[in-house]
Amino acid sequence: MSKKNNSDKFGFVYSTDPNFNFNKQNDEGQETLSPEKQILRIKLDTKIKGGKAATIIDGFVGTEEDLENLAKKLKNHCGTGGSAKNGIAIIQGDNREKVVAWLLKNGYKNTKKAGG
């Protein structure tokens, strides 16, 4: 007879803390900074998309939902695909100039191209 264990809950097996609960603690409670407080860096990367050029927007502070919303707006502006995951937005192709121009126009004043 086997007992159902909770070892699959976020990697925890046992805790000695009497007030411990299995609620995952992550950045969901983190508020999204306003556009003028965001420090975004735009760079070109060819390693993420298997050798194809991709524009990377890094440094976004906020929820995943807000990052996905920003990525969606940038994809529509550039007329291309992309995604948002792991705290970065990825826009297909070399669209650094378009992305920087759109971000500056929409209140992201602390945005710069990084790298070369």
WOHUVEN-V44657 format. One record per residue. N is the residue number from 1. RES is the residue in three letters. PHI is phi in degrees with one decimal (none if undefined). PSI is psi as a letter, one per 20 degrees, with the letter a starting at -180 (* if undefined). BURIAL is # if it has 24 or more other C-alpha atoms within 12 Angstrom, else .. Layout:
N/RES/PHI/PSI/BURIAL  N/RES/PHI/PSI/BURIAL
This chain:
1/MET/none/p/.  2/SER/-112.0/q/.  3/LYS/-90.2/q/.  4/LYS/-74.6/p/.  5/ASN/-105.1/r/.  6/ASN/-103.3/k/.  7/SER/-67.2/i/.  8/ASP/-83.9/i/.  9/LYS/-83.6/n/.  10/PHE/60.7/k/.  11/GLY/84.2/j/.  12/PHE/-88.6/q/.  13/VAL/-111.2/g/.  14/TYR/-155.7/q/.  15/SER/-134.5/q/.  16/THR/-88.9/i/.  17/ASP/-76.1/o/.  18/PRO/-66.8/i/.  19/ASN/-98.0/j/.  20/PHE/-70.2/p/.  21/ASN/-134.0/r/.  22/PHE/-90.0/j/.  23/ASN/-69.5/p/.  24/LYS/-67.9/p/.  25/GLN/-99.9/o/.  26/ASN/-141.6/a/.  27/ASP/-86.9/j/.  28/GLU/-61.4/h/.  29/GLY/-78.2/i/.  30/GLN/-71.3/p/.  31/GLU/-80.6/q/.  32/THR/-79.5/p/.  33/LEU/-68.7/q/.  34/SER/-68.1/q/.  35/PRO/-54.6/h/#  36/GLU/-71.9/i/.  37/LYS/-95.6/i/.  38/GLN/-71.7/p/#  39/ILE/-114.6/n/#  40/LEU/-106.4/q/#  41/ARG/-122.0/p/#  42/ILE/-109.2/p/#  43/LYS/-141.9/r/#  44/LEU/-101.7/p/#  45/ASP/-135.7/p/#  46/THR/-115.1/j/.  47/LYS/-89.0/h/.  48/ILE/-71.8/g/.  49/LYS/-99.5/k/.  50/GLY/66.4/l/.  51/GLY/97.0/i/.  52/LYS/-88.0/q/.  53/ALA/-70.2/q/.  54/ALA/-143.0/p/#  55/THR/-89.7/p/#  56/ILE/-109.4/p/#  57/ILE/-109.0/o/#  58/ASP/-119.7/q/#  59/GLY/101.5/j/#  60/PHE/-69.0/p/#  61/VAL/-111.6/o/#  62/GLY/160.9/a/#  63/THR/-78.4/q/.  64/GLU/-62.0/h/#  65/GLU/-62.6/g/#  66/ASP/-68.5/h/#  67/LEU/-65.2/g/#  68/GLU/-63.3/h/#  69/ASN/-65.3/g/.  70/LEU/-62.9/g/#  71/ALA/-61.8/h/#  72/LYS/-62.8/g/.  73/LYS/-64.2/g/#  74/LEU/-67.3/h/#  75/LYS/-62.7/g/#  76/ASN/-63.8/g/.  77/HIS/-64.7/g/.  78/CYS/-83.7/i/#  79/GLY/69.1/k/.  80/THR/-145.6/r/.  81/GLY/-91.1/a/.  82/GLY/164.3/a/#  83/SER/-158.5/r/#  84/ALA/-136.7/o/#  85/LYS/-158.6/q/.  86/ASN/54.0/k/.  87/GLY/80.3/j/#  88/ILE/-129.3/q/#  89/ALA/-105.9/p/#  90/ILE/-118.7/p/#  91/ILE/-115.6/p/#  92/GLN/-66.9/q/#  93/GLY/87.6/r/#  94/ASP/-88.7/n/#  95/ASN/-116.6/k/#  96/ARG/-60.2/g/#  97/GLU/-63.7/g/.  98/LYS/-62.6/g/#  99/VAL/-65.4/g/#  100/VAL/-62.0/g/#  101/ALA/-61.8/g/.  102/TRP/-65.3/g/#  103/LEU/-64.0/g/#  104/LEU/-64.4/h/.  105/LYS/-65.6/h/.  106/ASN/-101.3/k/.  107/GLY/96.4/i/.  108/TYR/-86.2/m/#  109/LYS/-71.8/h/.  110/ASN/-100.8/l/.  111/THR/-113.6/p/#  112/LYS/-141.9/q/#  113/LYS/-78.4/p/#  114/ALA/-107.0/q/.  115/GLY/80.5/b/.  116/GLY/-76.8/*/.
